[in-house]
Amino acid sequence: MFHMMKKLLFLLLTCTCIRSNAQDMPDMWTKGAANSTNPNLEWFRSAKFGLFIHWGLYSKLGGRWNDSSYYGSGEWIMNRAKAPAAEYAKVAQSFNPTGFNAEEWAGIAKEAGIKYLVITAKHHEGFSMYDSKVTDFDIVDASPYKKDPMKPLAAACRQQGIRFGFYYSQFLDWHEPNGGGNRWDFKEADKDYQQYYRTKSVPQLKELLTNYGPLDIVWFDMPGGLTPAQTKTMIDSLRQLQPNCLFSSRVGHNLGDYRDFGDSEVPPTPISGAWESIYTHNDSWGYIQHDLNFKSPKEIIHLLSNVASKGGNLMLNVGPDGNGKWPEYSIKYLRETGRWLNKYGESIYGTTYGLIPTQPWGVTTSKPGKLYLHIWHKPENGQLVVPGVNAKVKSIRTLGDNKPLAWKATGTDIVVSLPATLPDDRNTVLVMEYNGRQQDRSQLHTQTVSSQYPATTISPVWAVFNGAAETKSFTYSHYFGDWKHDNCAINMLSPADALVFPLHVQEAGDYKVVLDYNCETTGATQPGLVTLGAQQLPFLTLATGTYDSHKPLLFIDHAVGVIHIDQPGDYNLTVKPAKANNKELFRLRSVVLQPLR
């Protein structure tokens, strides 16, 4: 979804080094967040689950252009193939999505538990998927379909109680000489971006806000060509048409109502404000016929509950084909997600982030007087430990069937006796009701380690950083546009640049320490050291490869040795260089502790 040059700017923003200490952890991921006080954000914060739909001429192409197949983001095929604008426009002559059924789309969304839907009115290719009077390059004038699919879709969504909005690429337009992005047909020196905004972008946005009833969202994308003052002028003119409509942060210059993270990105810790994570169901946003890498219902459920546990919304994308049909796997897996939400939706909709941080068994979400425990992994002994509970617990029960569960308090730990078989092995949810105030422990550094699970994985964002060590977010892709985001510890050049991981170990025993990292070839074979008390595990770093944002970032799971825990309790595990060097030790993505038996 990101343009190449814009991506460079995005990387400069997201790869900023951030000091991580206990006192600043809550602010790590709020930089650039929208500060809007729009009263209509309340529905957005409560919705939690949205549906993105990418649909355009690229859907007709299905990932192929002139006998070449493309992988990754199918909606970028015109750019990747450097298809001439005039030739690409001919695709519209055979674009006839007679299989489109607005009621069917809205019905599936409803079954899936979707609360709001956003669809592409115009993507970067410049083709308008609605009846635009600003241009003839639209689905009514340029295609044999001759109908506007957006009017019945807007009506069908409202009938199902689903809030409705449009995606609009306000700057990139590869069809227009003055639009952003197309330099293979149109010379940069000849472009007049202001004219593009005056004659197409802003007039089309006003059409969308005028002709389709009350809109809940305009999801902008790819800001460019406007100063902050010009952007504010544009927004003010649009708000006059629909004051209640929310604008996404990608309108630019921090002027949106809520924050959208990068494609396929979830912040590692809860953050304040209204925000959204966007993921696509497979590897591409626009339809690609040969892309069958769909996320399973379990993966969607985990993704949804993880995003909710950080306080945000998940907007999951589906790419219909050129005939207007959704992939069968999308229909099947979304419906299955909806069945899970029918039973456990109370733990998602209307919640805030979890007051207890991520545990080896899963994540938590919250409502006043209630803590929801999302169990992704069942402990082997059937005893679920919830650490750091200081409120007065009234009851614990399984959500959905409301069966009470036995529990006991051990200090600030609550130990819950689970049934022999969990109702849903993907994510069974328990609800803990309590009196008083539960302390917000979501930002505390101490991480729970237990031998009741195959492994405990700890991100460096939870470490206490010493010396020059700090964290950095790395963005990269496997396929084109299939963005990944990893938070790594960097700048470990000397023993003073140490990471200290506070651990709360629940069981004594032996644990293998595995370091998950990326290491430049030029920095390999450096001595490092893991310590816990008097125990020391020396190691030499192993080369994995050079960072390139448009290639996979390779990591290695390096087992460095075994530590012994004499008794349950609190410990500090330290990772650091063994000696000073002018090269960083590695980029540490996580520390993994595996119990040995």
N, C-alpha and C positions, 0 to 999 in steps of 0.2 A: 504493500500500500504506500510505502514511502518512496518519493522521488530520490534519485541518487544524490543530487546535490543537497537536497533537504535532509537526507539521511546523514550527511556529514555534519550538519549543524546539530541534528538530533544526538549524534554520538558525542559531540563536544559537550552537550548538556548532560547526557546520562552517564558519561564516563568521568564526571567530576569526582575527584577524591574527597572523601568525607571522613573526618575524624569521628571515631566511635567511642564514646565514653558513656557511663551510666546516666549522666545528667543530660546528655543531648540525644539519646536514642529516639525519643518521640518525634524529634524534628528532622530526622535523617532523610525522610522520603517526602516531606511536604513542600520542598522547594518547587516553585512553579505552580503550586496548586491554586485553583481559582478561589477567590475570596468572596464570592457572591453571597448575598443575603436574600436571594430570590425566594419568596415564600413558597413557590411551587416546587422547591427542592425536596419538600417533605415526602411527596409521593415517590420521588425518584429514590430517595434514601431507603424507603421501605420496600421498593419493588424487587430489588436484588437480582432478578433474572430477566434479561432482555434477549431479543432475537435480532441479529443483524442479517440482512439479505443483500448480497451483491448479485446484481442481475443487469446484463447489458449485452451489447453486440459480442463481447468476449465470450458470453455464455453459448452463443451459436458456434463459435470457433472451437470451444472445448479443449483448448490447449494445443491446437495445431494451426500452423500457418505455412502455406506453400510446402507441404509435405514434411515439415519439421515439427517435432514434438517439443513442447516446453513444459518444464516442471516448476513448481513453486506457485507464485502468484499469477493466476491465469488472467486477471484483469489488466495485467501489465504487458500482455502479449504484443500489442501494437508498438510499444516502446522497445521491447526486447528484440523484436524482429525488424525494427526500424521500418515498419510498413508505411509506405507513402500515404498521406492523409486521404488523397483522392481514391486510391485503391482500397484502402480500409473501409472507406465510406460505402463501398459497393456491397459490403456484407449486409447492410440494412435492407437491400433489395430482396433478400431471401430470409430475412428474420421475421418469422410468422408464428409466434408462440400460442398456437391454438389450444395447447394443453393447459394454459393458465386458468386457474379457477380460484378467484379471490376467497370464496367461502371455504374452500378446501384448505387453503393456506392458513387462514385465520383459525379454522377448526383444529388443525394440527398444532398450531401454536398454543391454543387454549389447552389442549390435552397435555401438552408438554409443561404446563405451568408457567408459561411466558406471561410477563406483566406489561412489557412494552416492546414494540417492533419498529425498527428503523430500516428503510430500504433506500438503495441508491437511486436518486432522481437523475443525477448526472455524475458519472465517474470521470477519470482522467482522459478517457478516449473522446470525450466531448459529446457523446450521443445522449440525448434526453429521453428518458423512459416515461415521459408524460407528454401531454399535448401542450407544447410551448408555442407561443405566438412570437417569441423572440427569434427563433430559428426554424428552418425547415428540416434540420438534422435531428429529427425526433421520431418517436415510434408511430405517430399518427401520419406525418407527412412523408417520411422516407421509407417506411416499411409497408408490406402488404397487409399487416395486421390492422392498421387504420383505426385502432381504438386506444383509448387511454386506460391502461390497467390500474393506474394509481387511484382513480376515483372509486372503483368498486372495492379495492383493497382497503382504502381508508375507511369506507363504510362498513366493511365486514369486520375489521378490527374493532371498531367502536361497538358494533353489535355484540361482539364477544367480550367486551369490557377490557380490551387490550389498548393501551395508549399507543399513539401512532406518531411517527416522525420520518423526516427525510434526511438522507445523507446527501451532501452536495460538495463536490470538489471545486472550491471557489477560485483557485489560482491555476492549477494544472488543467490544460485543455489542449490535447494534441491535434485536434481538428482545426483549431482556429489559428490564423497567422499571428495574432497578438496574445494568444494564450500561453501560459507557462509550459515549458518542458520540451516541446518539439523543436529541436534544432537541426534535425536531419532534413526537414522540408523548409523551415523558415529561419532565416538568419536572426540571431539574437540582436544584432545591431538595429534591425528593422522593427523590432517589437515595441508596441506601445501598450504597456500593461494597464495604464489608467483607462485607455480606450476600451480594453477588454472588460474591465470592471463596469464601465459606464454602459456598454452596449449589450453585454451578455450576462455576466455573473450576477450583478446586483438586480437587473430586471428579472432574471429567472428566479432568484431567491424571493423576490416580491410576488411573482406568480404563484410560487409554492405556498407562500403565506397568505395568499388571497383566495385561491381557487379550490382548496381541499379541506375546508372546514377548520375547526380548531386543531392546531398541531401542538404536540407535547414537546417535541425536540426538533431542532435543526442541528444535524450532526455534520459540522464543518470538517474539511480536511485540506491539508496542504496550503497553509497560509503563505503568502508571498506577495511582493509587489506593492504592499501598503505599509505606511508608517503606523505607529500606534494611534496617532490622531485620526488618520484616515480610516483605520479599522474601527475606532470608536464611532466615527460619523456613520459608517455603514451599519454598525450594530444598532445605533440609535434610530436610524431610519427604518430598520426592520422591526424593532420593538414597537414602533408606533402601530404596526399592522396587527401584531399579536403579542401583547405585553406578557402573557402568561407562558409563552413558549420558552423552553430552556435552550440555551446555546452551548455546544460542547467547547472544551478548551482549545481545540485545534482551530478555532477562529483566529487565534494568534494573540500575542502580546499580553497573555494572562487576563484576557477580557471575557472568557467564557464563564458559565455558571457552575460548571463542575469539571473535574479533572479526568481526562483520559490518559491512561498510561500507554506506553509503547505497545505495539502489536505483540500479543502473547506474553505480557509482562504482569506479574503480581508483585507488589511490594513485599519484602520479607517480614515486615512488622506492621502492626496496625498503624494507620495514619488518620489524621483528623480531616474533616470536611467531606463533601460528597465527591465520590470518584467511581471510576469504572475500569474494569479489565476487559479487553476484547480478545477473543480467541476464535479461530475458525474450526469447524468440525473436522476437517481433514487438513491437508497441507496448503490448500489454496483458498482464497476468498471467493474469486470467481470460479465458475464451473470448469473443471478439467476432467475429461472423460476417463483418463487413465489414472487419476488420483483416487485411490481407494483406501488411503490411510486414515480411516475414520476413528475418532475417539469412541471407546466403548461407553455404555451407560455408566459403568463403574468409574471410568475416567472423568466423565462429565460431572457425576455426583461429587467426586472428590474435589474437582476443580471449583465447582459451585460452593461447596462448603468451605473450602480453603479461602476463597475470595471473601465470602461472608465473614469468616473468622477474622479477617483483617479490616472489616468494616465497609467493604465495597460491593459493587454490583458486578455480575458477570454478564457480558453481552456476547452470546455465542452465534457465530455466523454459519449460514447455510447458503450454498450457491446453486440455485436452480439451473437447469439446462436451457438450451435455446428454445425448447418447446414449452417452457414454463413449468416443468416438473421438477420436484425435489429429488435428490438421490434417495433411493430406497433405504439405505442405511441411516440417513438423517431422519427420515420419518420414523423408522423402527426404534432407533436409539433415543430420539427425543420423546417419543411416547412412553418408553420405559422410564426415562427420567421423570416424566410427569407422574407415573404411577408411584415412584418413590416420594415425590413431593406431596402427593395426595395423603400419604401417611405421615411424613416427617416435615411438611412445609412450615409448620409452626416454628421450627428451629432455624428457618432461613428467612422467610418474609418478616419484615418489620423488626429484625434483630439489629443489634450493634455488634461490634467486634467482641471477641471472647476475652474475658477478664483473666483467664488462665492461658498462658502461651502454649504453643504447639507442644504436644507430648508424644512419646513413642507410640501411643495408641491412637492419636488423631488430633483433632482441633476442637475449639469451643466457640460458641456464639452466646449472646446474652440478650435478656430482656429484664426489666425491673423485677427483682426477686427471683429470677430464674437463670440458671446456667445450663446450657445445652451441651452435652458431651457427645461428640461425633466419633464413634468408635470405628476406625478403619482397620485396626489390627487388634485382635483379641489377645490378652496376655495368656501365656500357656497355663498358668495356675488358676485362671478364671477370676483373679482378684485385680480389679481395676483401681489403680492408685491415682487420686486427683490431688496434686500437691497445692499447698498455699491457700487453703480454704479457711478464712477467719470469720465468716458469717455463721449464724446459727442455722444449721441444716434442718429442715422440716421433713422432707421426704425425697426419695429418689425413685423414679419409675421409668419404665421403657415408654417412649413416646409412641403414640398410635394405639397400642392396646392397653396402656395405662396400668401395666402390671407392676406392683411395688417390688422393690429390691431391697435386700438386707444390706446394711452398711454399718461401718464403725469409724469413729474418729481416732486417729493416732497422731497426737500433736496437731499440726495444721494439715496433715494428710487425711483425706477421706478415702477409705478402702471400701469399694463396692463389690459385692459378690454377684458375679454375672451368671445368667442361666447357662446350662451346659451347651446349648446351641443358641446363637444369636439370631434374632428374627431376620436380619438382613446382613450377610457377611460382607457386603460392599460398604455399608455405613449404617449401623444401628445407632439410633440416637436415644440417649437418656436425658431426662430433664431433672435437674436438681433444684428444688425449691427451698428458699431460705428466708429467714428474717434478718433485719438489720442491713448493714452495708458490707458487701464483699470488696475487699481491697483490690484495686486494679493492679494486677501483677503481669500484665501483658508485655511490659517493657523490661522486666527484670532479666538480668543476664544469666542467672543460674539455670542450667539445663538438666533435666531429669535423665538418668541413665538406669536402665533396668535389664536384667538378664532374662526377663520374660518375653523378650522380643528378639528376632533374629539380629537386629542391629539398631543402634541409635546414631542418627546423622545430625551433626551440629554445624550450622552455618557460621562463618566467621563474624557475621553481624552481631552475634551474641558474645563475642570475645571482648575483653578489656585490652585496649591497644596501648603498647608502650613505645617510646622512642618515635621513630619516623613511620612505623607501621600504620596503615590506614586501609580503608575499604574502597573499592572501585567497582562500578557496575560495567560489565562487558556485554556488548550487544553483538551478535553474529548470526549467521544463517547457515542452515544445511542446504535447503533448496533456495532459489532466488526468492527473497521476501519472506521466507519462513523463519521469522526472527526468534532468536533465543536470547535470554538474559540471565547472566550469572553474576552474583556478587562475590567478589574475591578479595582476600587480604593481599596487599602488595607492599612494596618498599621495605621489605625485611632484609636489611643489608648487614646488620651486626647483631651480636647477642642482646644488645639493648633494645632492639626492635622486636620485642616478643609479643606473642598473643597469649593471653591468659584466659582459659575457659573455666569458669566456675561450674562445677558439677555437683549435682545431688544424686549420689549413687544409692539405689534402693536395695541392692543385694551384694554381698561379698562374692568374690570369685575372681577368675582370670578373664581379662578382656584384651582382645587383639586390637591394636591401634592401626587404622588405615587412613592415610592422608590422600585426599582427592584433590589433585592440583594440575595446573598447566605450567610447563617450564620451557622457556626458550632454549634452543639448542646451545646457544652461546653461554647460557647460565647453568648448564647441567654439571653434574658431578661435584656440586658444592656440599659441604658437610652441614647437616642440620641436626637438631636435637629436640626430642620430646621428653619432658620430665613430669613426674607426678611424685611429690615428696622427694625421697632420696633415689627413686627409680629413674633411670636414664635410658633412653632408646636413641642411639645415634643412627644416622642414615646419610646416604648420598642422594642428591636429587637426580631424577631421570628426565631426559629430554622428551618433550611431547610435540613441540612445534611452535611456529610464530603466529602471533595474533593478526588476523585479517578479518575485518568486520563482515566481509562478503564470502567467507569460507568457514567451515566448521572449526570451532575452537576445541582442540582435543585435550582431554583430561586423562590422567592415569590414576588408578586406585593402587597406591603404593603401601603395602603392609610393612610397617617398620618395626613391629615387635609386640610383645605381650607385657601388660602391666597387671599387678595383683592388688586387689582391694581386700584388706583384712576384715573390714566391717563396714556396714552401711554408714553413710554420712556425707559430709560436704568436703570436696577436694578441689584443688586447682590443677588443671592440666595445662602445661605450657608448651608452645611450639615456637622455636626460634632458630636462627642461624647459629652454628657452633663456633664460628669465628667471623671477624669482620671481612667484608669483601666489597668490591665496587660494583657488584652485580646483585640484583635481588635474588633471594633464595628460590622463590616460585610464586605463582598466583594460587593461593589456597582457596578452594571452593568449599570444602567441608572437612571435618574430622569425623570419622566413622568408628564407633566402638562396637566390637562384635563379641558377645559372651562366648566363652569356650567351655565345653563340657567334656 
